[in-house]
Amino acid sequence: MVEKKTYLVIYYVRFVWSFFWGAIYNFICLLKFCLFKDVRIAYKVRKSLWEKIKSFDDLLAFIKNYYQYNSEIVFDHDTTEFEFFIRWGDCDDVALMVLKKLKQLGYKASRIILKGNNLFDWHFDTLFYDEISGKYYLFNYGALISGDSIYSVLNKFCEVFFDLTGYYIVNKEVFE
């Protein structure tokens, strides 16, 4: 397993990195928003649909029907809400937005950082607990992976995606 301090370095260095690249990307998005009518319309439609989400099923439908993966391989950063509705984002971005919405809907949720075998096998997701079903879920781009424990969810994730060498739950205390 990868040590916790490795994740903390990724998490906090990423924060500084995200601030720098995020400022640049947000400036570019602001220019697009000001210059192109279709960008303004897309932003307003997406934001309006996001604000209408009042249940878990609404959130799931939004991600499945509207969200589009947008890779940020070299300049990966946490997108702001403004940037998300203009250009979407990748796993860390959808995980962050889903985390915010799940908390707003009353779920116990946290971001989780998953590490695979290779240097670039990092994946961000949202882990949450549903008190009604008594199950944990990994919200992987709208594909739900469920289990009776966090570990059973992670084992199912490994069966589908990549071998896990470690993970870090950013706010594990929400599940305790």
C-alpha positions as CSV (number, residue, x, y, z in Angstrom):
1,M,0.0,0.0,0.0
2,V,1.1,3.5,-0.7
3,E,1.8,5.5,2.4
4,K,-0.6,8.2,3.6
5,K,2.1,10.9,3.3
6,T,2.3,10.2,-0.5
7,Y,-1.3,11.1,-0.8
8,L,-1.0,14.2,1.3
9,V,1.9,15.4,-1.0
10,I,-0.3,14.7,-4.0
11,Y,-3.3,16.4,-2.3
12,Y,-1.5,19.5,-1.1
13,V,1.0,20.0,-4.0
14,R,-1.9,19.6,-6.3
15,F,-3.7,22.4,-4.5
16,V,-0.8,24.8,-5.3
17,W,-0.6,23.4,-8.8
18,S,-4.4,23.7,-9.3
19,F,-4.4,27.3,-8.2
20,F,-1.8,28.3,-10.8
21,W,-3.3,26.3,-13.7
22,G,-6.8,27.0,-12.5
23,A,-6.3,30.7,-12.8
24,I,-5.1,30.4,-16.4
25,Y,-7.9,28.1,-17.3
26,N,-10.5,30.3,-15.7
27,F,-9.2,33.3,-17.5
28,I,-9.5,31.3,-20.8
29,C,-13.0,30.3,-19.9
30,L,-13.9,33.9,-19.0
31,L,-12.7,35.0,-22.4
32,K,-14.7,32.3,-24.1
33,F,-17.7,33.2,-22.1
34,C,-17.4,36.9,-23.1
35,L,-16.6,36.3,-26.7
36,F,-18.8,33.4,-27.8
37,K,-22.6,33.3,-27.4
38,D,-22.8,29.5,-27.7
39,V,-20.5,29.2,-24.7
40,R,-22.7,31.5,-22.6
41,I,-25.8,29.6,-23.6
42,A,-24.2,26.2,-22.8
43,Y,-23.0,27.6,-19.4
44,K,-26.4,28.9,-18.5
45,V,-28.2,25.7,-19.5
46,R,-25.8,23.4,-17.7
47,K,-25.8,25.6,-14.5
48,S,-29.6,25.8,-14.6
49,L,-29.9,22.0,-14.9
50,W,-27.3,21.5,-12.1
51,E,-29.3,23.8,-9.8
52,K,-32.5,21.9,-10.4
53,I,-30.9,18.7,-9.0
54,K,-33.0,17.9,-5.9
55,S,-32.4,14.1,-5.5
56,F,-29.7,11.5,-6.0
57,D,-31.6,10.2,-9.1
58,D,-31.5,13.7,-10.6
59,L,-27.7,13.9,-10.0
60,L,-27.2,10.5,-11.5
61,A,-29.3,11.5,-14.6
62,F,-27.4,14.8,-15.0
63,I,-23.9,13.1,-15.0
64,K,-25.1,10.3,-17.3
65,N,-26.9,12.6,-19.8
66,Y,-24.9,15.8,-19.8
67,Y,-21.4,15.4,-18.4
68,Q,-18.6,14.9,-20.9
69,Y,-15.1,13.7,-20.0
70,N,-12.5,16.3,-20.8
71,S,-8.9,15.2,-20.2
72,E,-6.4,17.5,-18.5
73,I,-3.3,15.2,-18.8
74,V,-0.5,17.8,-18.4
75,F,-2.3,20.7,-16.8
76,D,-4.6,18.7,-14.5
77,H,-6.2,20.9,-11.8
78,D,-9.4,21.1,-9.8
79,T,-11.8,23.1,-12.0
80,T,-14.0,25.8,-10.5
81,E,-17.8,25.5,-10.9
82,F,-17.6,28.2,-13.6
83,E,-15.0,26.3,-15.6
84,F,-16.9,23.0,-15.0
85,F,-20.0,24.3,-16.7
86,I,-18.1,25.7,-19.6
87,R,-15.6,22.9,-20.4
88,W,-16.5,20.0,-18.0
89,G,-13.3,18.2,-16.7
90,D,-11.9,14.9,-15.8
91,C,-12.2,12.5,-12.8
92,D,-11.0,14.9,-10.1
93,D,-13.4,17.6,-11.4
94,V,-16.5,15.5,-11.6
95,A,-15.6,13.9,-8.2
96,L,-15.4,17.4,-6.6
97,M,-18.7,18.6,-8.1
98,V,-20.5,15.4,-7.2
99,L,-19.1,15.6,-3.7
100,K,-20.5,19.1,-3.3
101,K,-23.9,18.1,-4.6
102,L,-24.1,14.9,-2.5
103,K,-23.3,16.9,0.7
104,Q,-25.9,19.4,-0.3
105,L,-28.4,16.5,-0.6
106,G,-27.5,15.3,2.9
107,Y,-25.2,12.4,2.1
108,K,-22.1,11.5,4.0
109,A,-19.5,11.8,1.3
110,S,-15.8,12.3,0.7
111,R,-13.3,12.5,-2.2
112,I,-11.1,9.4,-2.5
113,I,-7.8,9.2,-4.3
114,L,-7.0,5.8,-5.8
115,K,-3.5,4.7,-6.8
116,G,-2.8,1.9,-9.3
117,N,0.4,0.0,-10.2
118,N,1.8,2.5,-12.7
119,L,3.2,6.0,-12.0
120,F,0.2,7.7,-13.8
121,D,-2.5,5.3,-12.5
122,W,-4.2,7.9,-10.2
123,H,-7.9,8.3,-10.1
124,F,-10.2,10.6,-8.1
125,D,-13.7,9.6,-7.2
126,T,-16.5,10.3,-4.7
127,L,-17.2,7.8,-2.0
128,F,-20.5,8.1,-0.1
129,Y,-22.7,6.3,2.3
130,D,-26.5,5.9,1.9
131,E,-28.2,5.6,5.3
132,I,-31.4,4.2,3.7
133,S,-29.8,1.2,2.0
134,G,-26.9,1.0,4.5
135,K,-24.4,0.7,1.6
136,Y,-21.3,2.5,0.5
137,Y,-21.0,3.7,-3.1
138,L,-18.3,4.9,-5.4
139,F,-19.7,7.4,-7.8
140,N,-17.4,6.7,-10.8
141,Y,-18.6,9.0,-13.6
142,G,-22.2,8.0,-12.7
143,A,-21.5,4.3,-12.7
144,L,-22.2,3.3,-9.2
145,I,-20.1,0.6,-7.5
146,S,-21.8,-0.5,-4.2
147,G,-20.9,-2.6,-1.2
148,D,-21.5,-3.2,2.4
149,S,-18.1,-1.7,3.3
150,I,-15.6,0.7,1.9
151,Y,-13.3,-2.2,1.2
152,S,-15.9,-4.2,-0.7
153,V,-16.5,-1.2,-2.9
154,L,-12.8,-0.8,-3.6
155,N,-12.4,-4.5,-4.4
156,K,-15.2,-4.2,-7.0
157,F,-13.5,-1.1,-8.4
158,C,-10.3,-3.2,-8.9
159,E,-12.1,-5.9,-10.7
160,V,-13.3,-3.5,-13.4
161,F,-10.6,-0.8,-13.7
162,F,-7.0,-1.4,-12.3
163,D,-5.2,-3.1,-9.5
164,L,-5.1,-0.8,-6.5
165,T,-1.9,-0.3,-4.7
166,G,-3.4,2.2,-2.3
167,Y,-6.0,4.7,-1.6
168,Y,-6.6,7.8,0.6
169,I,-10.0,8.9,1.8
170,V,-9.7,12.7,2.1
171,N,-12.3,13.1,4.8
172,K,-12.5,9.6,6.3
173,E,-14.1,11.0,9.5
174,V,-17.4,11.6,7.7
175,F,-17.9,7.8,7.7
176,E,-17.0,7.2,11.4
